[in-house]
Amino acid sequence: FLTPPMPKTWLLAMVCWEVLFLPFALALDHFDETLHLRALPKTVDAPDLYLARWEFQTRADMTEAFRADQFDLFPSPIGKLLNAHLGIESFEATLTRGRWKSAWGEAPWEFRPPGAVLATALTEQAEDPGATAAYRFLVSTLAGSMCASFEGMNPALAAGEDETQLSNNAGARPLQLPAAWSAKGTSFRLATLPYEPVCTENLTPWLKLLPCGRHRGLAALLSSLVLQVAESPLASLTLAVQRSKSEASVRASLDVVLPGDVASLPAWLNSFAARKVETCVAAASSDVAFWWPGTAPGLPEARQTYNVHGGQVVLVPTASLLQQSSIAQFFSGPWTSQGSDNRPRVMRDMLSQEGRSERTHGRYLLRLSNPGRSRYIRFLDQLPFFIRPLWHSIRAVWVDATGASVELAGAEAIKRLQLQFTASDGLRSPTDFSLSLALKSGGSVSIFLDVLKNFINFREFSYACEKGFDVGGAVWLDDEAGDGTIGTVGFAASLGPMSSSEPRPSYRLHFTEGMIVMVPMPDFSMPFNVVALSSTAATFFFGSIFRMTAASHSPHWCTMRGTKQKTLHPLQVMALILLAGCAGLNALSPENMAQLSTFLSQAGDQGKELYDHIAFAKDKVDSILAKR
């Protein structure tokens, strides 16, 4: 029998289906997740510690569907931001609590200073209004995606305002790399908030950016580590985004130092398979990277092994670990650093001047040292408006590997350091300055600059102001070549963690920690004292005016008891009448009695009887008074 031919309508539908949806199937997003585990050296009076790093990376092609806000695995808030503001090329936002301790050995990668750090690369000039609007939307998006106050890095209070109208109390604004350091048509903004707190609440919106959320894949291990993350001596949360003409990528990572016994493995990994962790079906690869000091043993489950400074890293697929009853054989002992750290070091601080108050005078100190090979250092810093540098007092001391020193001061030091600065307007704008110098192997440069600390309004102070004022960190670039400019691609590569398998740019971008500056403090109780004294004086003044003008002259009811006239008792009245009658009888003379007798006799017998009674009463009164 012959098969009946397929209707033309069905054939046409199948062809249209392939034509329409095959490009979307070929352009699916790519998602990878990796968990790095590294045992830290044992320290005195401290438990065994592990460095755990969760790293998730999502890559998407810049297709028409992507530009139409139709995303596969790519985070929707980030994708919509990139489509709405084409000037944003790359950025890295980091929230860090704690510091990497020297007792743990050499850090596997550079950790950002405590607080919030944001580095942004734009393809528009800094003075372009579009760049300002894009940056404003970026900090607002990050504030919601990481539950942090990134909006404090916004240089303008609202849309349309001048950038001199600063948003935060410190008067700081994002640092901008000088035009001579940047490629043509690009600008870079770098901002820090050293007082930004970091807690586990930042993880909730951050985990929502992952394709499988917090319930599947390697991110599911964090569900039992909330308390450990909150108590960790070091926790760093990163969100880095980069895009090119053909691809956009998002890298989300979490670095945490967790407790765990090296002999028995961490409790949250001891029964990895028993936890029944569901794999993320969207992940193209899911690996656990075990860091081994020295040479790692050959593991049949290993997918890849690559070398790092001081040892090797073994990548084992997560699916292989889920099939193991015990994963103790994959762990090594504590990582011990081999060799010395030859990276340049930068120390930045605000010292006091001898014989002067540290709240009104200070000395800015910057020390650059290079134990490794010769490099080219570019440094960029910002002083808030309340710190006024005295440039005539600048002094720089160069020390080479042999110990010989050269000291320059004033204009000579400024010229050799290639120092450039933008002075403050005396109101709210800060002072920006940058310098460039070649630092030879084993050499160092120390720069001293006297500063004056101005009085600021008491409303500018934050909580716990007695400890000092928080000033954001500075930025410096370690350039091995020393003659190149920074582009958007190289800028993003200089921010991420470096490994031997990744191309290494000729320069690296670093951030210094913030510093605490003591400033003149007002009497914070004075506003209350002034209000209390003014209110008391106003009360007395208006009270007196009210009594003289508006108060009634009639007695008030509450004062009636004190002004009420007293009345005599009837007995008292009779006694007074009796005394008055006796006094009158005693005062009558014989002539008065004779006249009274003549007058009463005219009334007849009743008059005579009344006279007899009066005469009798007078005799009694006279006799009583005569006895006395």
Buried (B, 14 or more C-beta within 10 A) or exposed (E): EEEEEEEEEEEEEEEEEEEEEEEEEEBEBBBBBBBBBBBBBEEEEEEBBBBBBBBBBBBBBBBEBBEEEEBBBBBEBBBEBBBEBEBBBBBBBBBBBBEBBEEBBBBBBBBBBBBBBBBBBBBBBBEBEBBBBBBBBBBBBBBEBBBBBBBBBBBBEEEEEEBEEBBBBBBBBBBBBBEEBBBEEBBBBBBBBBBBBBEBEBBEBBBEBBBBEBEBBBBBBBEEBEEBBBEBBBBBBBBBBBBEEEEBBBBBBBBBBBBBEBEEBBBBBBEBEEBEBEBBEBBBBBBBBBBBBEEBEEBEBBEEBEEBEBBBBBBBBBEBBBEBEEBEEBBBEBBEBEEEBEBBEBEBBBEEEEEEEBBBBBBBBBBBBBBBEEBBBBBBBBBBBBBBBEBEBBBBBBBEEEEEEEEBBEEEBBEBBEBEBEEBEEEBBBBBBBBBBEBEEBBBBBBBBBBEBBEBEEEBBEEEBEEBBBBBBBBBBBBBEBEBBBBBBBBBBBBBBBBEEEEEBBBBBBBBBBBEBBBEBEEEEEEEEEEEEEEEEEEEEEEEEEEEEEEEEEEEEEEEEEEEEEEEEEEEEEEEEEEEEBEEBEEBEEEEBEEBBEEBEEEEEEBEEEBEEBBEEBEEBEEEEEEE
